[in-house]
Amino acid sequence: MSRIPFPAPDTMSEEQKRVYERIVSGPRGRLVGPLRAALHNPELADRWQALGALLRFGTSLPPRVSELAIVVTARRWNSQIEWHIHAQAAADAGIAPAVLDAIRACRAPEFETPADALVYEYARQIQETGQVPPDLHARVVAQWGVAGVVELTAVIGYYTMVSMTLNAHEIPMPDGAPAPLEVPAEAGQPALSRLAPLPHKDQS
């Protein structure tokens, strides 16, 4: 059960209704996840949905790249809804089921392409340490350009915010779906997941 109530269409203010209609008529198709909470501040929800739509659907990055970065972020933060939605989107974008299973289990995936390995390591390392090694950053620039590395970093940061919102307010899974991720614990408290680094040969 959520820790906070969510605005319902029949009780929304005019401003909330306007933003709600904009969300459900866009590429998402319905109001789900963190936007349910953000709608308490309609301006926040409106800007949030616009940024999210841009980062998911409007960057220079292929969907395969964005969705892989999102599932790595979801696993790092144990974000159940984020994984539920984006693991399917990643599969639709071409990420192999074995790769998704490995990420979910926090094992080192065996990627089909060096580009996939780059995305995984970039997303993993920036969330593990808050930094990106110079050589890894340079390889991402070489692969997708300066705009691409800026966009990739923004995607990871945005979905970190999404994860925090979902977790803080305990927003429930859509349609009664089961939680897909096991949450690790340290000293009896939930802990962030530690994703496995790739063997050095897989990062080259």
C-alpha positions in Angstrom: 0.0 0.0 0.0 1.2 3.4 -0.9 2.3 5.8 1.9 0.5 8.7 0.2 -2.8 9.1 -1.6 -3.0 9.7 -5.3 -5.2 12.3 -7.1 -8.2 10.6 -8.8 -9.6 12.0 -12.0 -13.0 12.8 -10.4 -11.3 14.8 -7.6 -8.5 16.5 -9.5 -8.2 20.3 -9.8 -8.5 21.8 -13.3 -4.7 22.1 -13.4 -4.2 18.5 -12.3 -6.8 17.3 -15.0 -5.0 19.2 -17.7 -1.7 17.6 -16.8 -3.3 14.2 -16.4 -4.9 14.4 -19.9 -1.5 15.4 -21.4 0.1 12.4 -19.8 -2.5 9.8 -20.8 -2.7 11.1 -24.3 1.0 10.8 -24.8 3.3 7.9 -25.5 2.9 6.5 -22.0 -0.9 6.0 -22.5 -1.7 6.0 -18.8 -0.7 7.5 -15.5 1.5 5.0 -13.7 4.5 5.1 -11.3 6.1 8.3 -10.0 3.8 10.6 -11.9 0.9 9.5 -9.7 2.8 11.1 -6.8 4.1 14.1 -8.7 0.6 15.1 -9.7 0.2 16.5 -6.2 2.2 19.4 -7.7 0.8 19.7 -11.2 3.6 21.9 -12.5 6.1 19.4 -11.2 4.2 16.5 -12.9 4.0 18.4 -16.1 7.7 19.2 -16.3 8.5 15.7 -15.0 6.5 14.0 -17.8 8.0 16.2 -20.4 11.6 15.5 -19.3 10.8 11.8 -19.0 9.2 11.6 -22.5 12.2 13.4 -24.0 14.8 11.1 -22.3 12.9 8.0 -23.1 11.6 8.8 -26.6 13.5 11.9 -27.9 17.3 11.4 -27.6 19.8 10.4 -30.2 20.3 7.1 -28.4 18.8 3.9 -29.7 16.0 2.4 -27.5 18.3 -0.5 -26.8 20.8 1.8 -25.2 18.4 3.8 -23.1 16.4 0.8 -21.9 19.5 -1.1 -20.9 20.7 1.8 -18.9 17.2 2.0 -17.3 17.1 -1.6 -16.2 20.6 -1.3 -14.7 19.4 1.7 -12.7 16.2 -0.1 -11.7 18.3 -3.1 -10.4 20.7 -0.8 -8.5 17.9 0.9 -6.6 15.7 -2.2 -6.3 12.9 -0.3 -8.1 10.2 -2.8 -8.7 7.9 -0.8 -11.0 10.8 0.5 -13.0 12.1 -3.0 -13.6 8.6 -4.3 -14.3 8.0 -1.8 -17.1 11.5 -1.4 -18.5 12.6 -5.0 -18.5 9.9 -5.7 -21.1 10.8 -2.5 -23.0 14.5 -3.6 -23.0 13.5 -7.1 -24.3 11.4 -5.4 -27.0 14.5 -3.3 -27.9 16.6 -6.4 -28.4 18.2 -7.1 -25.0 18.4 -10.9 -24.6 16.4 -12.6 -21.8 19.7 -14.1 -20.5 21.1 -10.6 -20.1 18.1 -9.4 -18.2 18.1 -12.5 -16.0 21.7 -11.9 -15.1 21.2 -8.2 -14.3 18.2 -9.1 -12.1 20.3 -11.7 -10.3 23.2 -9.2 -10.0 25.5 -11.5 -12.1 27.9 -10.2 -14.8 25.9 -10.5 -18.1 27.4 -11.9 -21.2 26.6 -9.2 -23.8 26.0 -9.7 -27.5 27.8 -6.5 -28.4 30.6 -4.4 -27.0 28.2 -1.4 -27.1 25.9 -3.1 -24.7 28.8 -3.8 -22.4 29.7 -0.1 -22.5 26.3 1.0 -21.5 26.2 -1.5 -18.6 29.5 -0.5 -17.2 28.8 3.2 -17.6 25.5 2.9 -15.7 27.0 0.5 -13.2 30.1 2.5 -12.3 28.5 5.9 -12.1 25.9 4.5 -9.7 28.4 2.5 -7.7 31.0 5.2 -7.2 29.5 8.5 -8.4 32.3 8.7 -11.0 33.1 7.4 -14.4 36.7 6.5 -15.3 38.2 8.6 -18.1 38.7 5.7 -20.5 35.2 4.5 -20.1 33.8 8.0 -20.6 36.0 8.4 -23.7 34.7 5.1 -25.2 31.1 6.2 -24.7 31.9 9.4 -26.5 33.5 7.5 -29.3 30.5 5.3 -29.6 27.6 7.8 -29.4 29.2 11.2 -29.5 29.2 14.1 -27.0 25.4 14.4 -27.1 25.1 10.7 -26.5 27.2 10.7 -23.4 25.3 13.7 -22.0 22.0 12.0 -22.8 23.0 8.6 -21.4 24.0 10.3 -18.1 20.7 12.2 -18.0 18.8 9.0 -18.6 20.5 7.3 -15.6 20.0 10.4 -13.4 16.4 10.7 -14.3 15.6 7.1 -13.6 17.4 7.4 -10.3 15.0 10.1 -9.4 12.1 7.8 -10.5 13.5 5.0 -8.4 13.8 7.2 -5.3 10.2 8.4 -5.7 8.8 4.9 -6.2 10.7 3.6 -3.2 10.2 6.5 -0.8 6.4 6.5 -1.2 6.0 2.7 -1.7 4.0 3.2 -4.9 2.3 -0.1 -5.6 2.9 -2.3 -8.6 0.5 -1.7 -11.5 -2.4 -4.1 -12.1 -1.5 -6.1 -9.0 1.6 -7.5 -10.6 4.1 -9.3 -8.3 7.4 -7.6 -7.3 10.0 -8.9 -9.7 13.2 -8.1 -7.7 14.7 -9.5 -4.6 15.9 -6.8 -2.3 19.2 -7.4 -0.5 19.6 -6.5 3.2 22.5 -5.4 5.3 22.2 -5.4 9.1 18.5 -6.2 8.7 17.8 -3.1 6.6 17.1 -2.9 2.8 20.3 -2.2 0.9 21.2 -1.1 -2.7 22.0 -3.9 -5.1 25.6 -4.3 -6.2 25.8 -5.1 -9.8 28.6 -7.4 -10.9 31.5 -5.7 -12.9 32.2 -7.2 -16.3 35.5 -9.1 -16.8 38.0 -6.7 -18.3 38.0 -8.4 -21.7 34.2 -7.7 -22.0 34.8 -4.0 -21.5 37.2 -3.5 -24.4 
